[in-house]
Amino acid sequence: MNQSTSILKIIKVIESCITLDHIKATYRMVHTFAKQYSSPAGKRFGEQLWHFDDGAAEAYNELWLMVREKELKILG
């Protein structure tokens, strides 16, 4: 599966979330996306650094924000 297909599938999942359990699972899906399209780039100050494929970091940020927005909407 390529990056753009993954992004579209995650967006569909975000749109279909109706409970906080769905939100939790979707956060895991977004983090899995980040792991799939990145690789370890060493450590600095004990923290793992990551090198993202082109566009993956921006996509991850946008997807995470979409999930957060949906979570706030569900919480009311």
Backbone as JSON Lines, residues from 0, in Angstrom:
{"i":0,"aa":"M","n":[0.85,-1.17,0.0],"ca":[0.0,0.0,0.0],"c":[0.9,1.24,0.0]}
{"i":1,"aa":"N","n":[0.56,2.19,-0.82],"ca":[1.4,3.39,-0.87],"c":[0.9,4.45,0.13]}
{"i":2,"aa":"Q","n":[1.69,5.47,0.29],"ca":[1.42,6.5,1.3],"c":[0.09,7.2,1.08]}
{"i":3,"aa":"S","n":[-0.22,7.58,-0.14],"ca":[-1.47,8.32,-0.38],"c":[-2.7,7.44,-0.13]}
{"i":4,"aa":"T","n":[-2.61,6.16,-0.45],"ca":[-3.71,5.24,-0.17],"c":[-3.9,5.09,1.34]}
{"i":5,"aa":"S","n":[-2.82,5.0,2.06],"ca":[-2.88,4.9,3.52],"c":[-3.54,6.14,4.11]}
{"i":6,"aa":"I","n":[-3.16,7.29,3.63],"ca":[-3.73,8.55,4.13],"c":[-5.23,8.59,3.91]}
{"i":7,"aa":"L","n":[-5.67,8.22,2.71],"ca":[-7.11,8.23,2.4],"c":[-7.88,7.26,3.28]}
{"i":8,"aa":"K","n":[-7.32,6.09,3.53],"ca":[-7.99,5.12,4.39],"c":[-8.09,5.63,5.82]}
{"i":9,"aa":"I","n":[-7.03,6.25,6.31],"ca":[-7.06,6.79,7.67],"c":[-8.09,7.91,7.78]}
{"i":10,"aa":"I","n":[-8.18,8.74,6.77],"ca":[-9.18,9.83,6.77],"c":[-10.58,9.24,6.85]}
{"i":11,"aa":"K","n":[-10.85,8.18,6.11],"ca":[-12.17,7.53,6.17],"c":[-12.44,6.99,7.57]}
{"i":12,"aa":"V","n":[-11.42,6.42,8.19],"ca":[-11.59,5.9,9.56],"c":[-11.87,7.05,10.51]}
{"i":13,"aa":"I","n":[-11.15,8.16,10.38],"ca":[-11.38,9.32,11.25],"c":[-12.81,9.81,11.1]}
{"i":14,"aa":"E","n":[-13.28,9.91,9.88],"ca":[-14.64,10.39,9.64],"c":[-15.69,9.47,10.23]}
{"i":15,"aa":"S","n":[-15.39,8.19,10.33],"ca":[-16.38,7.23,10.82],"c":[-16.36,7.06,12.34]}
{"i":16,"aa":"C","n":[-15.43,7.69,13.04],"ca":[-15.35,7.55,14.49],"c":[-16.59,8.12,15.17]}
{"i":17,"aa":"I","n":[-17.15,7.33,16.11],"ca":[-18.31,7.83,16.85],"c":[-18.16,7.65,18.37]}
{"i":18,"aa":"T","n":[-17.13,6.94,18.81],"ca":[-16.89,6.76,20.25],"c":[-15.42,7.03,20.57]}
{"i":19,"aa":"L","n":[-15.12,7.17,21.85],"ca":[-13.74,7.38,22.26],"c":[-12.88,6.14,22.01]}
{"i":20,"aa":"D","n":[-13.49,4.97,22.05],"ca":[-12.74,3.75,21.71],"c":[-12.29,3.79,20.25]}
{"i":21,"aa":"H","n":[-13.15,4.3,19.38],"ca":[-12.77,4.47,17.98],"c":[-11.61,5.44,17.85]}
{"i":22,"aa":"I","n":[-11.66,6.51,18.63],"ca":[-10.6,7.53,18.6],"c":[-9.27,6.92,19.04]}
{"i":23,"aa":"K","n":[-9.28,6.15,20.11],"ca":[-8.05,5.52,20.59],"c":[-7.44,4.62,19.52]}
{"i":24,"aa":"A","n":[-8.28,3.83,18.88],"ca":[-7.8,2.94,17.83],"c":[-7.27,3.74,16.64]}
{"i":25,"aa":"T","n":[-7.89,4.87,16.35],"ca":[-7.46,5.69,15.23],"c":[-6.12,6.36,15.53]}
{"i":26,"aa":"Y","n":[-5.89,6.79,16.78],"ca":[-4.58,7.31,17.16],"c":[-3.51,6.25,16.91]}
{"i":27,"aa":"R","n":[-3.81,5.0,17.3],"ca":[-2.85,3.91,17.06],"c":[-2.6,3.74,15.56]}
{"i":28,"aa":"M","n":[-3.64,3.87,14.77],"ca":[-3.5,3.74,13.31],"c":[-2.59,4.85,12.76]}
{"i":29,"aa":"V","n":[-2.76,6.06,13.24],"ca":[-1.94,7.19,12.8],"c":[-0.48,6.97,13.21]}
{"i":30,"aa":"H","n":[-0.26,6.46,14.42],"ca":[1.11,6.19,14.86],"c":[1.74,5.05,14.04]}
{"i":31,"aa":"T","n":[0.93,4.07,13.68],"ca":[1.43,2.99,12.82],"c":[1.82,3.54,11.45]}
{"i":32,"aa":"F","n":[1.04,4.48,10.94],"ca":[1.38,5.15,9.68],"c":[2.75,5.8,9.8]}
{"i":33,"aa":"A","n":[3.0,6.5,10.93],"ca":[4.28,7.17,11.12],"c":[5.42,6.17,11.13]}
{"i":34,"aa":"K","n":[5.23,5.04,11.79],"ca":[6.28,4.03,11.84],"c":[6.53,3.4,10.48]}
{"i":35,"aa":"Q","n":[5.45,3.21,9.72],"ca":[5.55,2.59,8.4],"c":[6.36,3.46,7.42]}
{"i":36,"aa":"Y","n":[6.2,4.77,7.52],"ca":[6.83,5.68,6.55],"c":[7.97,6.48,7.16]}
{"i":37,"aa":"S","n":[8.66,5.89,8.14],"ca":[9.84,6.52,8.73],"c":[10.85,5.44,9.1]}
{"i":38,"aa":"S","n":[12.04,5.89,9.42],"ca":[13.08,4.96,9.86],"c":[13.92,5.65,10.95]}
{"i":39,"aa":"P","n":[14.48,4.86,11.87],"ca":[15.29,5.46,12.93],"c":[16.48,6.23,12.34]}
{"i":40,"aa":"A","n":[16.75,7.39,12.93],"ca":[17.85,8.23,12.43],"c":[18.85,8.54,13.54]}
{"i":41,"aa":"G","n":[18.91,7.69,14.54],"ca":[19.85,7.91,15.63],"c":[19.16,8.46,16.86]}
{"i":42,"aa":"K","n":[19.97,8.8,17.84],"ca":[19.44,9.33,19.09],"c":[20.13,10.63,19.44]}
{"i":43,"aa":"R","n":[19.39,11.49,20.11],"ca":[19.94,12.76,20.6],"c":[19.36,12.98,21.99]}
{"i":44,"aa":"F","n":[20.22,13.19,22.95],"ca":[19.81,13.4,24.34],"c":[18.93,12.26,24.83]}
{"i":45,"aa":"G","n":[19.21,11.03,24.35],"ca":[18.46,9.86,24.78],"c":[17.13,9.65,24.08]}
{"i":46,"aa":"E","n":[16.75,10.56,23.2],"ca":[15.48,10.45,22.48],"c":[15.72,9.91,21.08]}
{"i":47,"aa":"Q","n":[14.84,9.0,20.66],"ca":[14.94,8.45,19.31],"c":[14.54,9.5,18.28]}
{"i":48,"aa":"L","n":[15.34,9.68,17.26],"ca":[15.03,10.57,16.15],"c":[14.58,9.73,14.97]}
{"i":49,"aa":"W","n":[13.73,10.3,14.12],"ca":[13.18,9.56,12.98],"c":[13.38,10.35,11.7]}
{"i":50,"aa":"H","n":[13.64,9.63,10.62],"ca":[13.7,10.22,9.28],"c":[12.44,9.77,8.55]}
{"i":51,"aa":"F","n":[11.62,10.73,8.16],"ca":[10.36,10.43,7.47],"c":[10.54,10.47,5.96]}
{"i":52,"aa":"D","n":[9.79,9.61,5.27],"ca":[9.74,9.67,3.82],"c":[9.14,11.02,3.42]}
{"i":53,"aa":"D","n":[9.35,11.42,2.16],"ca":[8.84,12.71,1.68],"c":[7.33,12.83,1.94]}
{"i":54,"aa":"G","n":[6.94,13.89,2.6],"ca":[5.53,14.18,2.84],"c":[4.92,13.44,4.02]}
{"i":55,"aa":"A","n":[5.59,12.43,4.55],"ca":[5.0,11.63,5.62],"c":[4.88,12.39,6.93]}
{"i":56,"aa":"A","n":[5.86,13.21,7.26],"ca":[5.8,13.96,8.51],"c":[4.64,14.95,8.51]}
{"i":57,"aa":"E","n":[4.46,15.64,7.4],"ca":[3.35,16.59,7.29],"c":[2.02,15.85,7.34]}
{"i":58,"aa":"A","n":[1.94,14.71,6.65],"ca":[0.71,13.92,6.66],"c":[0.41,13.44,8.07]}
{"i":59,"aa":"Y","n":[1.43,12.96,8.78],"ca":[1.24,12.5,10.15],"c":[0.68,13.62,11.02]}
{"i":60,"aa":"N","n":[1.27,14.81,10.92],"ca":[0.8,15.95,11.72],"c":[-0.66,16.27,11.4]}
{"i":61,"aa":"E","n":[-1.0,16.31,10.13],"ca":[-2.37,16.63,9.72],"c":[-3.35,15.56,10.19]}
{"i":62,"aa":"L","n":[-2.98,14.29,10.05],"ca":[-3.85,13.21,10.49],"c":[-4.05,13.26,12.0]}
{"i":63,"aa":"W","n":[-2.97,13.5,12.74],"ca":[-3.07,13.58,14.19],"c":[-4.01,14.72,14.59]}
{"i":64,"aa":"L","n":[-3.89,15.86,13.92],"ca":[-4.76,16.99,14.23],"c":[-6.22,16.69,13.89]}
{"i":65,"aa":"M","n":[-6.44,15.95,12.8],"ca":[-7.81,15.56,12.44],"c":[-8.42,14.65,13.5]}
{"i":66,"aa":"V","n":[-7.63,13.71,14.01],"ca":[-8.13,12.82,15.06],"c":[-8.41,13.63,16.32]}
{"i":67,"aa":"R","n":[-7.52,14.53,16.67],"ca":[-7.72,15.36,17.86],"c":[-9.0,16.2,17.74]}
{"i":68,"aa":"E","n":[-9.22,16.78,16.57],"ca":[-10.42,17.58,16.34],"c":[-11.68,16.72,16.49]}
{"i":69,"aa":"K","n":[-11.63,15.51,15.93],"ca":[-12.77,14.59,16.04],"c":[-13.0,14.19,17.5]}
{"i":70,"aa":"E","n":[-11.92,13.97,18.23],"ca":[-12.02,13.61,19.65],"c":[-12.71,14.73,20.43]}
{"i":71,"aa":"L","n":[-12.32,15.96,20.19],"ca":[-12.93,17.09,20.88],"c":[-14.41,17.22,20.52]}
{"i":72,"aa":"K","n":[-14.74,16.92,19.28],"ca":[-16.14,16.97,18.83],"c":[-16.97,15.91,19.56]}
{"i":73,"aa":"I","n":[-16.41,14.71,19.72],"ca":[-17.13,13.63,20.43],"c":[-17.29,13.98,21.91]}
{"i":74,"aa":"L","n":[-16.26,14.57,22.49],"ca":[-16.33,14.93,23.9],"c":[-17.35,16.05,24.17]}
{"i":75,"aa":"G","n":[-17.66,16.77,23.09],"ca":[-18.68,17.79,23.16],"c":[-18.22,19.05,23.75]}
